[in-house]
Amino acid sequence: MTVYNKGAEVVRMLNNLTGPEGFRKGTDLYFSRHDGQAVTCDDFVKALEDANDIKLDQFKNWYSQAGTPELTINGQYDSVAQTYTLSVKQETPATPSSLGQAVKKPFHIPLAVGLLDRQGNDVILRIKDKQNKSGTMVLDVKEEQQDFVFENISQEPVASVSRSFSSPVKINIDRSEDELAFLLAHDNDPFNRWDAGQSLALQELMRQIKAHQCNEPLPEPTALTDALFKAMNDNQIDKALLAKILTLPSESYLADQCEVVNTDAIYHARLFTRRYLANNLTQQFEGLFNAQDSVSPYQFNDKDMASRSLKNICLAYLVETEQVKYFDLCYQQFSSADNMTEVQAALSILSNHDIDQRNRALEHFYAKWHNDAQVVEKWLAIQASSRLPDTLQKVKLLKEHESFSMTNPNKVRSLIGTFSRGNPHNFHAIDGSGYEFLTTNILELDGMNPSIAARMVQVMARWRRFDETRKKLMRAQLQRIMDHNDLSKDVYEVVSKSLAG
């Protein structure tokens, strides 16, 4: 994670700070200086400094300090002075004492910002002598508390912050539903447009989760529906972006937002929202689906990939209406598509519905692809991720199927791994059957492949975050593993830490 994720993000931040031309000058200097040599991070940063006549001493905190900075951002408009002040506060949580970083120094954070007027147009940005006519300005956030004052702002704007995810930080900013819907409809930064849609969906879903836990009727997601209606009727929107906007936050992401995880409430809130959107935007989903339908042969390119992605997400929503014609439409795509993307998408959609088309599709798929091990792994995973209530029983049967082998790690991950990690509603069933099933398989695996077995345990290692009933059930299964004779070091380490922590 540190090498591949954080390392790449740090280099990208340097690009944001120096700009494309400055970054190119810096890398040219770096290669001319150090070609064929063993180098350090300092050598790379030094080349960027010298090529652009800047100092990046504070930026090096990214290399020496652990943790993810959190930015708390507030905006204030002064109609008399015609200024807009963006107040930014940064703080980074302390990391374990073994790292010696209880108190963190401020990071140097590039924060890309835009301001939109009420018509959705980018405002020309000016801070003292600095001006940017492109509509986006990269701010140098260096202090614990910092104010940035934009001048000549004729009306109160809506701030678009962290455009293109300019730095790997957490952003805390209060947004009303109206503001999020506005950004979703108008922001010309694709990342922030998507993020606004996700934030709006998250607000709606968290309200529904709370209502479900209080045994109250789930509130209708009207603000999200209206915002998505506008996005779906935007003829200029990128198809790949629209497909992402239409995808709701996952159950696992919603669980991360909850202080106490209740998988039933999360599942029902998300399903309620999907069905509400499907039934209230049926015409839009069908129109978009038909617009993507093509008789031309399959091609692997960006344009067609975006079209297929949008087509499949629309089909998934249409089937949520549970109308027979859409079940038939989905099966038709499964039967006639000339590419695995559309075939697999249709099969995944059908797998969530107890209908004849589902059974026929699963049988046909296996009969056609049973000799292709990788495709069969997809077949197993699709069934393991089904939301139908009998999924655990189906998984148990598939474990005895000719296509499955406990000695094959890929098959284990596809079936047992997908059920435990990718199907939270069924895995976390209140009777504990999912935990018992996983534990039995972990103990069986431990003698064959301790590494895979240890990874399987991880899904129960966060047992403290769940409600009391599930806590007790998971802890009991972890203790069952702990009490097993001849437990591998791999599994012992994960389980002992989980129980002790």
ZIJOTA-V965285 format. One record per residue. N is the residue number from 1. PHI is phi in degrees with one decimal (NA if undefined). D_FIRST is the distance of its C-alpha to the first C-alpha in Angstrom with 1 decimal. Layout:
N_PHI_D_FIRST, N_PHI_D_FIRST
This chain:
1_NA_0.0, 2_-66.7_3.8, 3_-72.4_5.6, 4_-83.1_5.5, 5_-90.3_5.1, 6_-64.7_6.5, 7_-58.4_8.4, 8_-66.6_10.0, 9_-65.8_10.9, 10_-64.2_12.5, 11_-64.2_14.5, 12_-65.6_15.6, 13_-64.0_16.8, 14_-61.3_18.8, 15_-64.3_20.3, 16_-66.6_21.3, 17_-73.7_22.9, 18_-95.0_24.9, 19_81.5_25.6, 20_-56.4_25.6, 21_-69.1_28.6, 22_-66.3_27.5, 23_-66.9_24.1, 24_-64.1_26.0, 25_-60.9_28.4, 26_-65.9_25.7, 27_-70.4_24.0, 28_-60.6_27.5, 29_-65.0_28.4, 30_-59.6_25.2, 31_-70.0_26.1, 32_-67.8_29.7, 33_-76.6_29.1, 34_-121.0_26.6, 35_-55.6_27.1, 36_84.8_27.1, 37_-106.5_25.9, 38_-83.8_23.0, 39_-128.0_21.4, 40_-123.0_19.2, 41_-60.2_17.3, 42_-60.4_20.6, 43_-63.7_22.5, 44_-66.5_20.6, 45_-63.5_21.1, 46_-61.8_24.7, 47_-64.3_25.5, 48_-67.1_24.5, 49_-62.8_26.6, 50_-67.0_29.6, 51_-70.8_29.7, 52_-115.1_29.7, 53_54.6_31.6, 54_-132.1_29.1, 55_-114.0_27.5, 56_-123.8_23.7, 57_-58.5_23.9, 58_-68.4_22.6, 59_-60.6_19.7, 60_-65.8_18.4, 61_-59.6_17.6, 62_-63.6_14.2, 63_-84.2_13.7, 64_-109.0_15.3, 65_-112.3_14.7, 66_-88.2_12.1, 67_100.2_12.2, 68_-108.9_12.7, 69_-63.4_16.3, 70_-117.7_18.8, 71_-106.7_21.7, 72_-103.2_25.0, 73_-121.2_27.2, 74_-133.8_30.9, 75_-117.0_33.4, 76_-138.9_37.2, 77_-103.0_39.8, 78_-111.7_43.1, 79_-70.7_45.7, 80_-74.2_48.3, 81_-80.4_46.3, 82_54.4_44.4, 83_-126.9_41.0, 84_-127.2_37.7, 85_-104.7_35.6, 86_-104.9_31.9, 87_-95.7_30.9, 88_-123.3_27.3, 89_-118.3_26.2, 90_-115.4_22.8, 91_-151.6_21.5, 92_-126.1_18.3, 93_-58.9_18.5, 94_-63.9_18.9, 95_-110.0_16.3, 96_-48.2_17.6, 97_-60.1_20.6, 98_-62.7_19.2, 99_-88.9_17.3, 100_65.0_20.5, 101_-129.7_19.3, 102_-68.0_21.7, 103_-120.5_22.7, 104_-101.3_20.5, 105_-76.9_22.1, 106_-60.7_22.1, 107_-84.5_19.5, 108_-95.8_20.9, 109_-116.6_19.8, 110_-79.2_21.1, 111_-117.9_22.5, 112_-80.6_24.2, 113_-130.1_27.2, 114_-133.9_30.1, 115_-122.5_33.3, 116_-111.0_35.2, 117_-79.9_38.9, 118_-71.1_40.5, 119_-94.4_41.1, 120_88.3_37.5, 121_-93.9_37.8, 122_-68.7_35.6, 123_-89.9_37.4, 124_-66.0_37.8, 125_-98.5_35.8, 126_-142.5_37.4, 127_-124.9_36.5, 128_53.2_39.3, 129_-92.9_39.5, 130_-97.2_36.3, 131_-138.6_36.6, 132_-139.6_34.6, 133_-87.2_36.6, 134_-77.1_33.8, 135_98.7_33.1, 136_-127.9_29.6, 137_-125.1_29.2, 138_-91.4_26.1, 139_-90.0_26.7, 140_-93.6_25.5, 141_-87.5_24.5, 142_-125.1_24.8, 143_-106.9_26.8, 144_-64.2_26.3, 145_-135.4_29.0, 146_-146.9_30.0, 147_-111.7_32.5, 148_-119.8_32.7, 149_-105.5_36.2, 150_-94.6_36.9, 151_-102.9_40.5, 152_58.6_43.1, 153_-100.8_41.5, 154_-77.5_44.6, 155_-146.6_43.2, 156_-61.8_40.5, 157_-94.8_37.3, 158_-110.7_34.3, 159_-80.4_31.1, 160_-113.4_28.2, 161_-108.7_25.2, 162_58.6_21.8, 163_-59.5_23.0, 164_55.7_20.7, 165_49.6_17.8, 166_-64.1_18.6, 167_-152.6_15.9, 168_-81.3_12.9, 169_-127.1_15.2, 170_-90.6_17.0, 171_-109.1_20.6, 172_-110.5_23.5, 173_-147.4_26.6, 174_-75.4_29.6, 175_-129.8_30.7, 176_-78.3_33.8, 177_-59.5_34.0, 178_-64.2_36.3, 179_-65.8_33.8, 180_-64.4_31.0, 181_-64.4_33.5, 182_-64.4_34.7, 183_-64.8_31.3, 184_-62.0_30.6, 185_-82.3_34.0, 186_-121.8_34.1, 187_-60.5_30.9, 188_-89.3_30.5, 189_-92.6_26.8, 190_-58.4_25.3, 191_-62.3_22.1, 192_-69.9_24.2, 193_-65.3_26.7, 194_-63.9_24.3, 195_-62.1_22.8, 196_-63.0_26.4, 197_-64.3_27.2, 198_-65.9_24.3, 199_-66.7_25.3, 200_-65.1_28.9, 201_-62.1_28.2, 202_-63.4_26.3, 203_-59.6_29.3, 204_-63.0_31.6, 205_-66.9_29.7, 206_-66.2_29.2, 207_-64.6_33.0, 208_-68.3_33.7, 209_-60.2_31.5, 210_-63.4_33.5, 211_-63.1_36.7, 212_-61.8_36.1, 213_-66.8_35.4, 214_-94.7_38.7, 215_56.9_40.6, 216_-108.4_41.4, 217_-59.8_41.6, 218_-74.8_38.4, 219_-67.4_38.8, 220_-73.3_38.9, 221_-82.6_36.1, 222_-69.5_38.6, 223_-63.8_36.7, 224_-65.1_33.8, 225_-61.5_36.4, 226_-63.4_38.2, 227_-66.4_35.2, 228_-68.4_34.1, 229_-58.9_37.7, 230_-66.6_37.6, 231_-64.0_34.4, 232_-71.7_35.8, 233_-99.0_39.0, 234_-86.4_37.4, 235_-70.2_38.5, 236_-96.9_36.3, 237_-70.1_32.9, 238_-67.0_30.4, 239_-65.3_30.4, 240_-63.6_26.7, 241_-64.7_26.2, 242_-62.1_29.0, 243_-61.0_27.5, 244_-68.0_24.3, 245_-62.8_26.6, 246_-76.6_28.6, 247_-87.5_25.7, 248_-72.0_25.6, 249_-53.9_22.6, 250_-71.8_21.6, 251_-62.3_22.9, 252_-67.1_19.5, 253_-66.2_18.8, 254_-62.7_22.3, 255_-61.1_21.8, 256_-65.7_19.0, 257_-87.5_21.7, 258_-97.6_24.3, 259_-66.2_25.1, 260_-121.9_26.7, 261_-81.5_25.6, 262_-120.7_28.6, 263_-65.2_27.7, 264_-65.8_31.3, 265_-63.7_31.5, 266_-63.3_28.3, 267_-60.9_29.5, 268_-69.3_33.0, 269_-63.9_32.0, 270_-66.9_29.8, 271_-67.2_32.4, 272_-59.1_35.2, 273_-65.9_33.5, 274_-58.5_32.9, 275_-70.2_36.6, 276_-63.5_37.9, 277_-62.9_36.2, 278_-61.6_37.5, 279_-77.9_41.0, 280_-96.6_41.3, 281_-125.3_39.8, 282_-56.3_41.1, 283_-61.7_43.1, 284_-69.2_40.1, 285_-63.7_37.8, 286_-67.7_40.7, 287_-63.4_41.4, 288_-66.6_37.9, 289_-61.0_37.7, 290_-65.0_41.0, 291_-68.4_40.0, 292_-90.1_37.1, 293_-65.2_39.2, 294_-134.8_40.1, 295_-96.6_42.5, 296_-75.7_41.0, 297_-61.9_39.2, 298_-59.3_35.4, 299_-134.9_33.5, 300_-97.8_29.9, 301_-148.6_29.4, 302_-58.2_27.8, 303_-62.1_31.0, 304_-71.4_31.7, 305_-63.0_28.2, 306_-64.2_28.4, 307_-64.3_31.8, 308_-65.2_30.9, 309_-61.4_28.0, 310_-66.2_30.5, 311_-59.4_33.2, 312_-70.6_31.2, 313_-68.7_30.1, 314_-66.9_33.8, 315_-62.7_35.0, 316_-61.1_32.9, 317_-67.6_34.5, 318_-59.5_37.9, 319_-67.3_37.8, 320_-63.8_37.0, 321_-71.6_40.6, 322_60.4_41.7, 323_-86.2_44.5, 324_-57.5_45.8, 325_-64.1_45.8, 326_-82.1_42.0, 327_-60.1_41.5, 328_-65.9_43.7, 329_-62.4_41.8, 330_-66.4_38.6, 331_-67.3_40.3, 332_-62.5_41.8, 333_-62.3_38.5, 334_-58.2_37.3, 335_-79.3_40.5, 336_-109.1_40.9, 337_-62.7_37.5, 338_-101.0_37.1, 339_-145.9_33.3, 340_-66.8_30.8, 341_-57.0_28.9, 342_-75.6_32.0, 343_-64.1_33.2, 344_-65.7_30.0, 345_-61.5_29.8, 346_-63.5_33.5, 347_-64.3_33.1, 348_-62.9_30.2, 349_-65.1_32.4, 350_-63.4_35.4, 351_-64.3_33.7, 352_-89.8_33.6, 353_-129.2_37.4, 354_-83.0_40.1, 355_-134.5_42.3, 356_-62.7_44.0, 357_-59.7_42.0, 358_-62.8_38.8, 359_-63.0_40.5, 360_-64.9_42.0, 361_-65.9_38.7, 362_-62.5_36.8, 363_-66.0_39.7, 364_-65.1_40.1, 365_-61.7_36.4, 366_-68.0_36.4, 367_-60.4_39.7, 368_-80.3_38.6, 369_-116.7_35.2, 370_-63.5_35.6, 371_-90.2_35.5, 372_-105.8_32.0, 373_-59.0_29.4, 374_-68.4_26.5, 375_-70.3_28.7, 376_-63.8_29.9, 377_-61.2_26.4, 378_-64.0_26.3, 379_-60.6_29.8, 380_-65.6_28.7, 381_-64.5_25.6, 382_-60.5_27.9, 383_-71.5_30.4, 384_-68.8_27.9, 385_-94.9_26.6, 386_-62.3_30.2, 387_-85.8_31.2, 388_-61.8_34.7, 389_-65.9_35.8, 390_-94.8_36.6, 391_-62.2_33.2, 392_-60.6_32.7, 393_-63.1_36.0, 394_-65.3_35.1, 395_-63.0_31.9, 396_-61.8_34.1, 397_-67.4_36.5, 398_-65.2_33.8, 399_-63.3_32.7, 400_-94.7_36.2, 401_-71.7_36.2, 402_-60.7_36.8, 403_-81.0_33.6, 404_-108.3_31.4, 405_-147.2_30.7, 406_-68.5_28.9, 407_-86.6_28.3, 408_-103.9_26.3, 409_-56.6_22.6, 410_-66.1_22.3, 411_-69.0_25.4, 412_-62.8_24.2, 413_-62.6_21.0, 414_-66.9_23.2, 415_-94.8_25.8, 416_-72.2_24.9, 417_-64.2_21.2, 418_-64.7_22.1, 419_-62.3_24.9, 420_-78.2_23.0, 421_-100.3_19.8, 422_-103.9_21.3, 423_-136.7_24.7, 424_-59.2_24.6, 425_-63.5_28.2, 426_-79.9_29.6, 427_-64.2_27.3, 428_-90.1_27.9, 429_-54.4_31.7, 430_-65.6_33.7, 431_-84.9_35.6, 432_78.8_32.6, 433_-64.0_33.2, 434_-66.4_29.6, 435_-65.9_28.5, 436_-63.5_31.3, 437_-62.9_30.6, 438_-63.9_27.0, 439_-60.5_28.0, 440_-57.6_30.7, 441_-74.7_28.4, 442_-62.5_25.8, 443_-65.5_28.7, 444_-68.2_29.9, 445_-70.1_26.6, 446_-57.0_26.1, 447_-79.7_28.9, 448_-102.0_27.6, 449_-148.3_23.8, 450_-57.2_22.4, 451_-64.5_18.8, 452_-65.7_19.3, 453_-60.4_21.5, 454_-64.1_19.0, 455_-66.7_16.5, 456_-64.7_19.5, 457_-64.5_20.3, 458_-53.0_17.2, 459_-66.1_19.0, 460_-100.0_21.8, 461_-68.7_19.9, 462_-99.3_19.9, 463_-59.6_23.6, 464_-66.8_24.6, 465_-83.1_23.5, 466_-98.7_26.3, 467_-65.1_30.0, 468_-58.3_32.3, 469_-61.9_33.5, 470_-70.7_30.1, 471_-54.6_29.0, 472_-63.3_31.9, 473_-65.8_31.5, 474_-68.7_27.9, 475_-62.8_28.6, 476_-62.2_31.6, 477_-72.4_29.6, 478_-64.1_27.1, 479_-66.2_30.2, 480_-60.4_31.6, 481_-65.8_28.7, 482_-60.4_29.0, 483_-81.3_32.7, 484_-72.7_32.4, 485_-73.0_33.8, 486_59.1_31.9, 487_-70.0_28.4, 488_-67.5_25.7, 489_-63.0_23.6, 490_-59.5_20.4, 491_-71.1_21.9, 492_-57.0_23.8, 493_-60.8_20.8, 494_-66.1_19.2, 495_-70.1_22.6, 496_-63.1_24.0, 497_-65.7_21.2, 498_-65.2_21.5, 499_-71.3_25.3, 500_-77.4_25.4, 501_-69.9_22.9
